[in-house]
Amino acid sequence: MSNTKFVGTGVALVTPFNADGSVDYDGLTNLINHVTEGGVEYLVALGTTAESATLNAEEKKKVVAHILDVNNGELPVVLGLGGNNTAAVVEQIKNTDFTGIDAILSVSPYYNKPTQEGIYQHFKAVSEASPVDIILYNVPGRTSSNMDPSTVIRLANDFENIIGIKEAKGDIVQAMELIKNRPDDFLVISGDDMITLPMVLCGGDGVISVIGEGFPRTFSDMVRHALRGELSEAQRKHYKLTTMTDLIFAEGNPGGIKAVLKELDVCGDTMRLPLVNISDKLYATIQKEMQSL
């Protein structure tokens, strides 16, 4: 498989904010070092977990530049770049400097609820515009639209630079259909931390993770054990983190993982509206679970 740089664990980086709401670049440095030292395989910038919807264009440029500077070529970097206006996405691609970027993660168009043909034509335009590889992103819980496996496979067969999908429907049957029918070298990557282990054991290629950002060593080791078929070790590490995985998503993302990162003294837990910090009750529960870990 030629796309091995994206096999294993990628982490969807949060954007740390200072108490006044400005971007905390020192916290971002700490975070990159935390996950890199924890053994993850690649970084994902400006995904949903980064609260990218609340970053302006200048902030996005500075955040990506900072990630690239701190990473210094050590790990592959995937850039979140997508939207529900195809022409605007194509224009954004044309105006982006992809130096240091290995691929883009492009979400299926949200809110509009296009047909499967509309999804295909959207990504056809993205593929034709992109100078780097593309990982599709299917997350019906946020887009209100599912990418059917047949549409994904059609795109995978028709466009050489569409190299994989982050599959976040949370449906292991749909994931297995993708794995079964994909062309050679096409990656099926979990977008759901809790079902990463079964997806990998069914033939998937890893995960773009949130929990792996807080506990990179344990989670990335779990994925590597699963990829090697070392089931008992993979299961042990998987079940070690299942309670915490439930907790960090209990009141939405990225509030939970930011609480974990605050407890680890990596960065603060400030959020930008319309997202708010998790409740005191959930925070206390996360603290207790971290002590047990």
C-alpha positions in Angstrom: 0.0 0.0 0.0 1.5 3.3 -1.1 -0.5 5.5 1.4 1.1 4.0 4.5 1.9 7.4 6.0 -1.8 7.6 6.9 -2.0 4.1 8.3 -2.3 4.1 12.1 -3.4 7.0 14.3 -3.9 10.6 13.2 -5.1 13.1 15.7 -7.6 15.9 15.1 -5.8 18.8 16.8 -7.9 21.2 19.0 -7.2 24.9 18.8 -6.1 26.1 22.3 -7.5 29.5 23.2 -6.3 31.9 25.9 -8.8 33.1 28.5 -9.5 36.2 26.3 -10.4 34.0 23.4 -7.3 34.6 21.3 -5.4 31.6 19.9 -2.9 30.2 22.4 0.1 29.3 20.3 2.2 28.1 23.3 -0.6 25.7 24.1 -0.6 24.5 20.5 3.1 23.9 20.7 2.6 21.9 23.9 -0.1 19.9 22.2 1.9 19.0 19.1 4.8 17.9 21.2 2.5 15.9 23.5 1.0 13.8 20.6 4.3 13.5 18.7 6.1 12.2 21.8 3.1 9.9 22.3 3.8 8.1 19.1 0.9 9.1 16.7 1.5 8.7 13.0 0.1 12.0 11.7 -1.5 15.3 12.5 -4.8 16.7 11.3 -5.1 20.5 11.3 -8.3 22.6 11.2 -10.8 19.7 11.5 -14.1 20.0 13.3 -12.3 19.4 16.6 -10.2 22.5 16.0 -13.4 24.7 16.2 -12.4 25.8 12.7 -15.8 27.2 12.1 -15.0 30.0 14.6 -11.6 30.8 13.3 -11.2 33.6 10.8 -9.2 33.3 7.6 -6.1 35.0 9.1 -6.2 32.8 12.2 -6.5 29.7 10.1 -3.3 30.6 8.2 -1.4 31.4 11.4 -2.5 28.1 13.1 -1.5 26.0 10.1 1.8 27.9 9.8 2.5 27.3 13.5 1.7 23.6 13.3 4.0 23.2 10.3 6.8 25.1 12.1 6.6 23.1 15.3 6.2 19.8 13.5 9.2 20.7 11.2 8.5 17.8 8.9 8.5 15.1 11.6 5.0 13.8 10.9 2.7 14.0 7.9 0.1 16.8 8.1 -3.5 16.7 6.8 -5.4 19.9 6.4 -9.1 20.2 6.9 -10.5 21.9 3.9 -14.1 21.5 2.8 -17.5 23.1 2.7 -21.0 23.2 1.2 -20.3 25.6 -1.6 -18.3 23.7 -4.2 -17.1 26.8 -6.1 -15.9 28.4 -2.8 -14.0 25.2 -1.8 -12.3 25.0 -5.3 -11.3 28.7 -5.0 -9.9 28.1 -1.5 -7.9 25.2 -2.8 -6.5 27.4 -5.6 -5.5 30.0 -3.1 -3.9 27.7 -0.5 -0.1 27.2 -0.2 0.2 23.4 0.3 3.9 23.5 1.2 4.3 21.0 4.0 0.7 19.6 3.6 0.5 15.9 2.7 -3.3 15.7 2.1 -6.5 17.4 2.7 -9.5 16.1 4.7 -12.6 17.2 3.0 -16.0 16.9 4.6 -19.1 15.9 2.6 -21.2 19.0 1.9 -23.3 19.8 5.0 -26.7 21.5 5.4 -27.6 21.4 1.7 -28.2 17.7 1.8 -27.2 16.9 -1.8 -28.1 13.7 -3.6 -25.4 11.1 -4.1 -24.8 12.5 -7.6 -24.4 15.9 -6.0 -21.8 14.5 -3.6 -20.0 12.8 -6.4 -19.9 16.0 -8.6 -18.7 18.1 -5.6 -15.7 15.8 -4.9 -15.0 15.5 -8.7 -14.5 19.3 -8.7 -12.4 19.1 -5.5 -10.3 16.3 -7.0 -9.6 18.2 -10.2 -8.6 21.3 -8.3 -6.4 19.7 -5.6 -2.6 19.4 -6.0 -2.4 17.1 -3.0 -4.2 13.8 -2.0 -7.7 13.9 -0.6 -9.2 12.0 2.3 -13.0 12.1 2.1 -14.9 12.7 5.4 -18.3 11.2 6.0 -19.9 12.4 9.2 -23.7 12.2 8.8 -24.3 13.4 12.4 -22.9 16.8 11.4 -23.8 17.0 7.7 -27.3 15.4 7.8 -26.3 13.5 4.7 -24.6 10.1 4.4 -22.1 9.2 1.7 -23.3 5.9 0.4 -20.5 3.3 0.0 -21.2 3.1 -3.7 -20.5 6.8 -4.1 -17.3 6.5 -2.1 -16.1 3.5 -4.2 -17.1 5.3 -7.4 -15.0 8.3 -6.4 -12.1 6.1 -5.3 -12.1 4.3 -8.7 -12.4 7.5 -10.8 -9.9 9.8 -9.1 -6.4 8.8 -8.3 -5.8 11.6 -5.7 -8.9 10.5 -3.6 -6.9 8.1 -1.4 -9.2 7.3 1.5 -12.2 8.1 3.7 -12.6 9.1 7.3 -15.7 7.1 8.0 -17.6 8.6 10.9 -21.1 7.3 10.6 -20.5 4.9 13.5 -21.9 2.0 11.4 -19.6 -1.0 11.4 -21.7 -2.6 8.6 -21.2 0.4 6.3 -17.4 0.4 7.2 -17.2 -3.3 6.3 -18.9 -2.7 2.9 -16.3 0.0 2.2 -13.4 -2.3 3.2 -14.8 -5.1 1.1 -15.3 -3.2 -2.1 -12.6 -0.6 -2.0 -9.9 -0.5 -4.7 -6.3 -1.3 -3.8 -4.5 1.3 -1.7 -7.8 3.1 -0.8 -7.8 3.8 3.0 -10.8 3.2 5.2 -10.1 5.3 8.4 -12.3 5.3 11.4 -13.7 8.6 12.5 -15.3 7.1 15.6 -12.9 6.4 18.5 -15.1 3.8 20.1 -15.4 1.5 17.0 -11.8 1.9 15.8 -10.7 -1.5 17.1 -13.5 -3.5 15.3 -13.0 -1.4 12.2 -9.2 -2.2 12.1 -9.8 -5.8 12.9 -12.2 -5.9 9.9 -9.5 -4.6 7.6 -9.5 -0.8 8.3 -6.4 1.3 8.3 -6.5 3.2 11.5 -8.2 6.3 12.9 -8.4 10.1 12.9 -8.9 10.3 16.7 -9.9 12.7 19.4 -9.2 10.5 22.5 -5.8 9.8 21.0 -5.0 13.4 21.4 -5.3 13.1 25.2 -3.8 9.7 25.5 -1.6 9.3 22.4 0.6 6.5 23.7 -2.1 4.1 24.8 -4.4 4.7 21.9 -1.8 4.7 19.1 -0.3 1.5 20.6 -3.8 0.0 20.6 -4.2 0.7 16.9 -0.8 -0.7 16.1 -1.5 -3.9 18.0 -4.8 -4.2 16.1 -3.1 -3.7 12.7 -0.6 -6.5 13.6 -3.4 -8.8 14.7 -2.3 -8.7 18.4 -5.8 -9.0 19.7 -5.3 -9.4 23.4 -3.0 -6.4 23.7 -5.3 -4.3 21.5 -8.4 -5.3 23.6 -6.6 -4.4 26.8 -5.7 -0.9 25.7 -9.1 -0.4 24.0 -11.1 -1.2 27.2 -8.7 0.9 29.3 -10.0 4.0 27.5 -13.6 3.2 26.7 -15.0 5.0 29.8 -13.0 8.1 29.1 -14.0 8.0 25.4 -17.6 8.1 26.4 -17.0 10.9 28.8 -15.2 13.3 26.4 -18.1 13.2 24.0 -20.9 13.3 26.6 -21.4 17.1 26.2 -20.1 17.4 22.7 -16.7 17.9 21.1 -14.1 19.4 21.8 -15.2 20.4 25.3 -14.4 17.0 26.8 -11.0 16.6 25.2 -10.1 20.1 26.1 -10.9 19.3 29.8 -8.6 16.3 29.5 -5.8 18.4 28.0 -6.2 21.0 30.8 -5.9 18.3 33.4 -2.7 17.1 31.7 -1.4 20.7 31.7 -1.1 20.7 27.9 -3.3 23.7 27.3 -6.4 25.4 28.6 -10.0 24.5 28.0 -11.4 27.8 26.7 -14.0 27.4 24.0 -15.4 29.9 21.5 -19.1 30.5 21.2 -21.5 28.9 20.3 -19.6 26.1 22.1 -19.1 26.4 25.9 -17.1 24.5 28.5 -18.4 21.2 29.8 -20.4 21.2 33.1 -18.7 21.1 36.4 -20.2 17.7 37.1 -18.8 16.2 33.9 -15.4 17.8 34.6 -15.3 16.3 38.0 -16.2 12.9 36.5 -13.4 13.2 34.0 -10.9 14.2 36.7 -11.9 11.1 38.7 -11.5 8.8 35.6 -8.1 10.3 34.9 -7.0 9.5 38.4 -7.9 5.9 37.8 -6.0 5.8 34.6 
